[in-house]
Amino acid sequence: MDSKQDYGQITLIKGHERIMAKAPCLIYKFEPKGYLELANGLNLHHQNFLAAPAGFAEVVAHHSEVDDVFMLQFHPDSFTMCASEHGLNPVELASIFQSTRIFQETTWINELLHRLRFEMFLKGKTDNLCIRFVMTELLKEVYYQFFGSRRIFPIHEPSSSDVLVQRALRLLYRSEDFDMDLGTLAASLNVSPSTLTRRFSSAMGQNPGEFLRERRLERAYTLLLTSGLSVAAIAEMVGYEEAAPFTAAFKKRFHCTPRALRTDKTLQKRERDDLREQALC
């Protein structure tokens, strides 16, 4: 991957320079104060970001004194990995970057962008597991923000402003493919397991282990409906070594087996409607 020349690169945008993107990109800023206005009239601040196609070229017309605007260019493999890992339509995903669009920043997107700035801009890394994960997560979030009705399950936000719970949620979302026990999670957050369980349960209504198991099963549900992967492959992706325990857990959560969900169109519609109704409650 020749990320320094073409793809997988973060660039700091300074002053009144001309922005030129060789690959599909995101342009965004971190500083809460200030703005950046492009010659085409688009105004960027810390609560939004710009998605632009390969070949995008524009002049910075006006900007605040604080220059903290960055451009992230995606490696082409990021789109392939994102579509495969999250069961997204690759044509739809690519179509989002065929024109210039403004998106709203969320807490999770902000966290992902900060991580990329640390890994790529401050540490000088060009390609590691963390970078690949964050890039596919960013593309997934942009996809669901554009195709809002395609997200079957909502992003779960804590019902309080507890910073510890917010940090725990970020770690749990990142670890959907891996084993994460309570002790490991608590140690990563520098708190005791009992403190984490108490505060997480108070904010979310369930303990961290229960929350992670539900997220894994929700991801399996989405993959069953959107990917061509086998039930066994999906079970392994969400942390089950054998199909039988996965089927039992899935049936307990969704009241149907994975194979039944995949083959019964009437059941799929009923399950989708029930889940969306629950998400709105």
C-alpha positions, 0 to 999 in steps of 0.5 A: 500500500503506497499510502504516503503517495496516494491512499490511507493518508491524513493531511493537515490543511493549512491556510489558503491552500488548495485541497486536492484529493487523489482518493475518496476522502473525508475533510474535517476539523477538531477544534470546537472554535473556528471554521473553514469555508471552501470556495464553493460555499461549504462551511466546515466546523467541529460538528460536521465533516465533508465526504468528497470523491477522488479528484476533488479539488477546491480552494480554501476561501476563508478560515479561522485562526485555528488551523486544525483541519485534516483530510483523510484519503481512503485506501480502496481496500477499505471499501471492500473490507467495510462492505464485507465485514458489515454486510453492506452493499458495496455499490451503495457504499461507493456511490456516497463518495461520487459527489461532495456531501456534508455529514453530521459528526457523532461522538463515535465518529469523533472518537474514530477520527481522533484515533486515526489522527493519533495513529497516522499523523502523530505516530506516522503509521500507514497500515496496521490493524487499528487503522484498518478497523477505524477506516472500515468503521468510519465508512460504515457510519457514513453509510448508515448516516446516508442510508439511515433506514438501512440500520437495523439496530441503533447505536446505543448511547448511555442514558447518562453523561457518565464518561466511564460508561461512554469509554466502556461503550467505545471499547465494547463496540470495537471488540465485537469480533473478539473475546472481552471479559469483565476483568479485561474491560475494567483493566483497560478503563483503570477501574475495578470490575465491581465499579464498572458493573455498577455504573454500566448497569445503572446507565444501560440497564444491563451489565457489560457482558450482557451488552456485548453478547447482544451486540454480537447477536445483532451483528449476526442478525444483520449479516444473515440478512445482508451477506452470503456468509454461511451460518457457521462463518457468521457464528465464528465472526461474532465469537462462537466456536460452534454453530449449536451454541450460536443457534441457541443464543440467537433463538433465545434473543430473536425467537427464531433460528438463524436459518429460519430468519435467512429463508423465511421472508415473512419472518424477516419482515416481522422481525424487522418491524418488531425490532424497529418498534422496540428501538423507538420505545 
